[in-house]
Amino acid sequence: MNQPRSKAASQRAIKIRLIKIRGRQCERCGYEKYEILHIHHKNRNRSNNNLANLELICPNCHYEEHYLEKSWLKNNYGGVG
């Protein structure tokens, strides 16, 4: 499902700002194809777009972040992961 145009534009603006401040690479592994970098919300609150809560990471690091979180939940709480 597509995001509303204003939300998508807002996300693009945030990404551009992060790139200008932090550089054109993944903040974790240094991957340099900045066009495909994701914005990760450190506290998992997608409404909190404070720059201190945001991390510019590549798709692999983003997947690893959420995959490891699901594995931890499954191992510690018996949830589906």
Protein Blocks (a to p, Z undefined) as FASTA:
>chain_A
ZZdfklmmmmmmmmmmmmmmnopcdfklopablklpccddfklpaklmcfklpccddfkl
mmmmmmmmmmmmmmmnopaZZ
